[in-house]
Amino acid sequence: MVKEISKKDKTSMVIDREKVAEAQAILGTTTLAETVDRALDEVIALQARRRLMDRIRRSKTGGIGPTPEELRRLREP
């Protein structure tokens, strides 16, 4: 699936072709640009998952929802 990039930017960089090949196999991508873009998406998604896990760990209920007491209060007329 080809994705439209929000702002295209050309750049030059030194890159490890073996890592690119491994990432392409994992991500199912074919071009260098697509691989880099998908890898960046994965890093951003990973950070979102980490934030969610931190939120769950810090919660009083061990989850991300309301506590049982809050649920009872919310259900009251």
C-alpha positions as a Markdown table, in Angstrom:
| # | Residue | x | y | z |
|---|---|---|---|---|
| 1 | Met | 0.0 | 0.0 | 0.0 |
| 2 | Val | 1.5 | 3.3 | -1.1 |
| 3 | Lys | 1.1 | 6.0 | 1.5 |
| 4 | Glu | 1.3 | 9.7 | 0.8 |
| 5 | Ile | 4.0 | 11.4 | 2.8 |
| 6 | Ser | 3.0 | 14.6 | 4.5 |
| 7 | Lys | 6.0 | 16.6 | 3.5 |
| 8 | Lys | 8.6 | 15.1 | 1.2 |
| 9 | Asp | 12.2 | 15.8 | 2.1 |
| 10 | Lys | 15.2 | 14.6 | 0.1 |
| 11 | Thr | 18.3 | 13.8 | 2.1 |
| 12 | Ser | 21.6 | 12.0 | 1.9 |
| 13 | Met | 22.8 | 9.6 | 4.5 |
| 14 | Val | 25.1 | 6.7 | 5.1 |
| 15 | Ile | 22.9 | 3.6 | 5.7 |
| 16 | Asp | 23.6 | -0.1 | 6.5 |
| 17 | Arg | 22.2 | -2.0 | 3.6 |
| 18 | Glu | 22.1 | -5.3 | 5.6 |
| 19 | Lys | 19.9 | -3.6 | 8.2 |
| 20 | Val | 17.7 | -2.2 | 5.4 |
| 21 | Ala | 17.3 | -5.7 | 3.9 |
| 22 | Glu | 16.4 | -7.1 | 7.3 |
| 23 | Ala | 13.9 | -4.3 | 7.9 |
| 24 | Gln | 12.4 | -4.7 | 4.5 |
| 25 | Ala | 11.8 | -8.4 | 5.2 |
| 26 | Ile | 10.2 | -7.6 | 8.5 |
| 27 | Leu | 8.1 | -4.8 | 7.2 |
| 28 | Gly | 7.3 | -6.2 | 3.8 |
| 29 | Thr | 8.6 | -3.1 | 2.0 |
| 30 | Thr | 10.5 | -2.9 | -1.2 |
| 31 | Thr | 12.0 | 0.6 | -1.5 |
| 32 | Leu | 14.4 | 2.3 | 0.8 |
| 33 | Ala | 12.1 | 5.3 | 1.2 |
| 34 | Glu | 9.1 | 3.1 | 2.0 |
| 35 | Thr | 11.2 | 1.1 | 4.5 |
| 36 | Val | 12.5 | 4.2 | 6.3 |
| 37 | Asp | 8.9 | 5.7 | 6.4 |
| 38 | Arg | 7.4 | 2.4 | 7.8 |
| 39 | Ala | 10.2 | 2.1 | 10.3 |
| 40 | Leu | 9.6 | 5.6 | 11.6 |
| 41 | Asp | 5.8 | 4.8 | 11.9 |
| 42 | Glu | 6.8 | 1.7 | 13.9 |
| 43 | Val | 9.0 | 3.8 | 16.3 |
| 44 | Ile | 6.1 | 6.3 | 16.8 |
| 45 | Ala | 3.6 | 3.5 | 17.5 |
| 46 | Leu | 6.1 | 1.8 | 19.9 |
| 47 | Gln | 6.3 | 5.1 | 21.9 |
| 48 | Ala | 2.5 | 5.3 | 22.0 |
| 49 | Arg | 2.4 | 1.7 | 23.4 |
| 50 | Arg | 5.0 | 2.5 | 26.0 |
| 51 | Arg | 3.0 | 5.5 | 27.2 |
| 52 | Leu | -0.1 | 3.3 | 27.5 |
| 53 | Met | 1.8 | 0.7 | 29.4 |
| 54 | Asp | 3.2 | 3.3 | 31.7 |
| 55 | Arg | -0.3 | 4.6 | 32.3 |
| 56 | Ile | -1.6 | 1.1 | 33.1 |
| 57 | Arg | 1.3 | 0.5 | 35.5 |
| 58 | Arg | 0.7 | 3.8 | 37.3 |
| 59 | Ser | -3.1 | 3.3 | 37.6 |
| 60 | Lys | -4.8 | 2.4 | 40.9 |
| 61 | Thr | -6.8 | -0.4 | 39.2 |
| 62 | Gly | -4.1 | -2.0 | 37.1 |
| 63 | Gly | -5.9 | -0.8 | 34.0 |
| 64 | Ile | -6.8 | 2.3 | 32.1 |
| 65 | Gly | -10.5 | 2.5 | 33.1 |
| 66 | Pro | -12.2 | 3.9 | 36.2 |
| 67 | Thr | -11.9 | 2.3 | 39.6 |
| 68 | Pro | -14.8 | 0.2 | 40.9 |
| 69 | Glu | -15.7 | 3.1 | 43.2 |
| 70 | Glu | -15.8 | 5.5 | 40.2 |
| 71 | Leu | -17.9 | 3.0 | 38.2 |
| 72 | Arg | -20.5 | 2.8 | 41.1 |
| 73 | Arg | -20.6 | 6.6 | 41.3 |
| 74 | Leu | -21.0 | 6.9 | 37.5 |
| 75 | Arg | -23.9 | 4.4 | 37.5 |
| 76 | Glu | -25.9 | 6.3 | 40.2 |
| 77 | Pro | -28.8 | 8.3 | 39.0 |
